[in-house]
Amino acid sequence: MTACAHPDEPQGPPRLHGDLAMWIMIAAEMLSFGVLFVVFAVARMRAPEVFAAGQRTLDLGAGALNTAVLLTGSWCAVRGVAAFRAARHRAGAHWTWGAVACGLGFMVVKAQEYAHKAAQGIDVEDSDFFRFYYLLTGFHALHVLAATLVLAAIALRSRRRRWGPDDTHAPETAAALWHMVDLLWILLFPLVYVLR
């Protein structure tokens, strides 16, 4: 990982924004998902008809909506960090709450998608495709939930904690976690929902 530069910061030695332990966790999670994506692709090559039939039952609109929601959440998280850096505490909290709302919106859309599949009688036992579908999207949803909770903690702490230009470590760390779940979905959505 390379250090991120911010135009408003004094020039000094480059640094990695956020917590190093979080970046190590992010790298490990990306590696885990990468392995799952490769296994999914290999399984799809072995049973293309089964995977194509499963994909046809997915709601592309819901997947696209969740893509937009996560990208909007990333934008809110970035705006929140920028506001905290500028010592605009209230704006930072509002933008961070916006990212939290996006996380909750993602979970609602995903829960509706799962409920629709359950109403159709589709579960993990139906095919290899649905085993992967529930594994990948469920594992990702847990990460979205975790990132949403971390951002909510930042927004709540902003009432007492006055982050400023020299102290945005915690908001940056939370934003990095959110960007990971966003990036994972940008890879997961086309792989599972779109590519045939």
N, C-alpha and C positions, 0 to 999 in steps of 0.2 A: 504494500500500500504506500502511496506517495502522500506527502503532506499537502494539505489543501491551503491555498492562499486566499486571503480575504482582502479586498482592496482597501478597507478602512483600517486594517491593522498595521501597526508599525512594523517595518521590515526588520527581521531578526532571523535567527536560525529557523529553518522550516520545522514544522511540528505536525504531528498527526492529530487532527481534531477528534475529541472524544476520548474515551477510556481505552487503553491498550488491551485490557482484558476483554472488553466488548468486541474489539476488532478481531481478537483471536477467536472468540466465540462465533462471530459472524463468518470468519473464514472456515471454521469447522462446520457450521451449518450449511454454508454454500457448497462445501465438499460433499456433505451428506446428501443434499438435494441433487447435486451433480451425479452422484452414483445412482440415485433413484431414477433420474431422467434417462441415464444410459440403459439401465435395466428395463425401463418402460419401452424405450425405442427398440431394444432387442426383442422383447416380448411381442411388440407390435409387428416386427418383421416376420416373426414366426407364425402369427395368426392374424393377418391383415383383415380378413373378413369379420372376425369377432370384434376387433377394435373399431373397424369402420361402422359396424352395426351399433356398437355402444356409443360412439361419438355422435351418430345421427340422433340419439335421444337427448343429447345435452342441449341446454338452452344457451345459444350463442349470445342472445341479448343480455342475459344475466351475467355471463362471463365478461362481455364488453362493458356493461355497467360497472362491474366490480373493478375492471381495469381503470376506468375513468375515476372511480371513487378513490382507489389507491394512489393514482397519480395526483389527484387533488389533495389527498392527505400529505403527500411528499411536499407539494408546494406550500401547504400550510405549515408544515414542520420547518421548512427552510425559512419562511417568513417569520416564524416564531423565534428561531435562533437569531436571525438578523435583528429583530426588535429587541431581544434581550441584550445583544451586543451593543445596541445603541442606548441601553438603559431605559428603554420604553417598556416598562414592566407590564403595564396593563395590556398593551398591544401584543406583547410576547405571550401572555397568558391566553388572550383571545385567539391568536393564531394556533397555539398549541391545543386549545379546546376544539378548534376546527379540525385538526388532525385526529383528535380523539373521536369526534363525531363521524369522521370518515371511516375510522376503524369499526365503530359500531354499525355504521351503514353497511360495510362489507359483510359483517357477521349476519346481519338481518337478511341480506340478499342470499348469502350462502345457506342460511337455515331454511329459507323458503325453497331453495333449489333442492336441498336434501329432503324436505317435507314432500315436495312434488314427486321425487323419486320413490319415497316410501309409499305414497299413495298409489303409485303404479306397481308396487310390489317389487321394486328393484332394490337389491342390497348387494353386499360384498360377495354373496354366494352365486350371483347370476353368471358371472363370467370373469375371466382374467382382466378384461378391461375395467370392470367395475371394482375389482379388488384394487387395481392401481388408482383408479379415479378417487375412491374414498381414502386410500392411503395418502396420495399426494395432496389432494385438496384439504383433507382433514388435518394433516400435519402442517400444511401451510396456514390453515385457519387458526391453529393453536399458536403459531408464531405471530399472526396478526393480533390475536387476543393479548399475547404477552407485550407486544409493542404498544398496543393501545393502553394497557395498564401502566406501562412505564411513562408514556406521554401524559396520562392523567395524573400520575404522581408528580411530574414536573409542573404541570399546570396548577395543581393544588399547593405545591411548595412555593410557587411564585408569590403567594400572598405574604409569606414571611421572608422568603429569600429574595434579595434584590440582586439578580444577576446583572452584570455590566460588562464593559469592554474587556476587563481582565479576568472575568469569571463566568464563562459560559460552558464549562466542562460538562456539567450534567445535561443541559439541554442538547448539546452537540452529540453526546453519547446516545441519548434517546432518539434523536433524529437519525443517527447512523443505523440504529436498529430498525427504525421505520423504513429507511431506504432499502435495507436488505429485504424486508418482506415485499416491498414494492417491486424490486428487481426480480425476486423469485417468481412473483405472479406474472410479470412480463414474459418470463421464460415458460412458465407453467401453462398459461392460458393458450398460446398457440400450439404447444406440444400436445396438450390433452384435448382441447376443444376444436382446434382448427385444422392442423396438419393431417392429411389423409395419406 
